[in-house]
């Protein structure tokens, strides 16, 4: 079930949501709240239920039980930027935004102002009159975010907003989201981009097998999980020799799915780095040390990616 919250309440509340598809249950008792002016990032491995949670929040999937509640005027106040573009390929960015504004109930005089505002905010103004079909993936992401913003939503839902974008587009998207937050919108964000999440989200929820296993400010979650530990990363241009792989395993490093990257988080990475420096260099690899990030937190809580 769903209902609007009174103005001034949280932008979104999911309360004990159970949801799925056919005989398959995806979300099992998911509860979370997104405050007005807050970006809440839901992270987790593939299949954890992140996109299902977004669909429930937008009213695109009816939960089997529990309540999804949106502030203000209900689901008309939601701006969705889906993972796959929902824009009309044969229309320009400006024309798409005008269509979205009309569907959102904006009058003609207000539509032009709203369209120009979000074109500028999402960094799309320079290509506003180009068809979507002519745009790269990064420009489509910008246009999709502009479409989500054009009606001034109380809740912004972003599903993998930075997938396939370059650094300049990532920065533009982050600034656009932060501006919407400053104006009072709440944001539920689904993302695998740890750097983007850290830059934009004030709270993070870690989802695993349909359940929330951790929640809090990114810095607090990392501090609780790792303390003063550091992350050692060893990366090779090609898969290293078996003997070196065994040596890295003996030092507690784990191989990632790409077979050329090895990592370890701990308090003794300086010692381990000194042991491995020479053989890694001889094999053409590089060693780096830095603080753990949300990717490391996700691995610790849900296991390595497969």
C-alpha positions, -999 to 999 in steps of 0.1 A, spaced: 0 0 0 11 36 -4 0 70 9 13 106 9 29 120 39 21 155 51 44 183 39 74 186 63 76 148 68 104 126 54 106 125 16 103 87 16 95 60 42 96 23 34 81 3 63 87 -35 65 85 -40 28 82 -75 14 82 -76 -24 92 -99 -53 83 -113 -87 62 -144 -91 73 -170 -66 106 -152 -59 109 -130 -28 134 -102 -33 129 -78 -3 123 -92 31 111 -67 56 130 -37 43 126 -5 63 143 29 56 136 66 57 149 93 34 147 128 50 139 159 30 173 174 19 191 141 23 206 117 -2 204 81 9 224 56 -11 214 20 -12 243 -2 -20 248 -40 -23 258 -68 -46 239 -77 -78 206 -93 -69 204 -78 -34 172 -60 -42 183 -24 -48 164 -18 -80 134 -36 -66 134 -11 -37 135 18 -61 106 3 -80 86 0 -48 95 36 -38 82 49 -72 50 29 -72 61 8 -101 59 -24 -80 33 -31 -54 47 -47 -23 32 -79 -10 31 -63 25 44 -32 41 39 5 32 58 29 9 50 65 18 60 96 -1 59 132 11 36 160 -2 13 151 -31 22 115 -33 37 99 -64 34 129 -86 62 144 -66 87 117 -76 114 123 -102 129 90 -115 161 86 -135 161 49 -143 192 28 -151 180 25 -188 171 58 -205 133 63 -207 137 94 -230 123 96 -265 152 91 -289 137 111 -318 131 142 -296 157 167 -285 167 171 -249 146 202 -247 116 185 -263 118 156 -239 119 179 -209 89 198 -222 70 165 -225 79 155 -190 69 189 -177 35 187 -194 30 152 -180 38 166 -146 11 192 -149 32 224 -154 15 252 -173 31 265 -205 45 296 -189 60 276 -161 73 248 -184 98 270 -203 112 284 -171 115 249 -155 131 234 -187 157 262 -189 165 258 -152 172 221 -153 190 223 -186 215 246 -169 215 226 -137 223 193 -154 249 209 -177 228 201 -208 222 237 -221 249 235 -248 232 204 -264 196 211 -255 185 210 -292 202 178 -301 182 145 -304 187 119 -277 197 94 -304 228 115 -312 241 117 -276 267 96 -259 259 76 -227 272 104 -205 250 131 -221 220 108 -219 226 105 -182 226 142 -178 194 145 -199 178 117 -178 186 136 -146 173 168 -160 140 150 -169 138 137 -133 142 173 -119 120 193 -143 89 192 -122 107 200 -89 101 166 -72 100 161 -35 117 128 -40 144 120 -65 151 83 -73 183 76 -92 192 41 -104 229 39 -113 232 76 -123 269 75 -131 272 42 -150 294 47 -180 301 84 -175 334 103 -174 347 124 -146 333 157 -159 298 142 -162 301 127 -127 309 161 -113 280 177 -131 256 151 -119 268 155 -83 264 192 -84 229 189 -98 218 165 -71 233 186 -43 214 216 -56 181 197 -55 189 186 -20 196 222 -9 161 230 -22 145 204 0 142 173 -22 151 139 -8 171 114 -29 171 76 -29 201 66 -49 211 31 -62 248 31 -72 279 9 -75 300 41 -77 317 43 -43 333 77 -50 300 93 -61 281 79 -31 308 92 -7 306 127 -24 268 130 -24 251 107 1 248 116 38 236 81 47 242 47 32 222 15 36 239 -18 28 214 -44 13 221 -81 12 196 -107 1 167 -83 5 177 -72 40 193 -41 54 225 -53 71 241 -19 79 230 18 78 246 51 87 268 80 76 296 67 52 324 79 75 308 62 106 303 29 88 339 29 76 352 38 110 332 11 128 342 -15 102 379 -7 98 391 16 125 426 26 116 432 -2 91 444 6 56 438 -11 22 467 -26 2 460 -30 -35 483 -49 -59 474 -46 -96 491 -62 -126 488 -57 -163 481 -94 -168 475 -123 -144 507 -128 -123 526 -161 -121 511 -189 -99 541 -187 -75 535 -150 -68 497 -156 -64 505 -182 -37 528 -157 -20 501 -130 -20 476 -155 -6 501 -164 21 501 -127 30 463 -126 33 455 -109 0 424 -119 -19 421 -119 -57 393 -99 -73 371 -112 -102 393 -95 -128 422 -118 -118 448 -90 -120 438 -71 -88 446 -83 -53 435 -66 -20 439 -68 17 426 -46 45 444 -46 78 466 -29 103 498 -44 89 497 -35 53 530 -16 55 548 -48 65 530 -68 38 538 -42 12 575 -44 21 574 -82 17 557 -81 -17 573 -50 -32 602 -67 -51 583 -97 -66 554 -75 -75 576 -50 -93 594 -78 -111 561 -91 -124 552 -56 -137 527 -49 -109 520 -18 -88 513 -15 -50 491 12 -35 480 19 1 450 40 11 420 42 34 392 16 29 362 28 10 326 17 6 336 -10 -19 357 -26 9 327 -22 33 305 -40 9 329 -68 5 333 -72 42 295 -73 48 283 -92 18 313 -111 4 334 -105 -27 318 -98 -60 314 -128 -83 
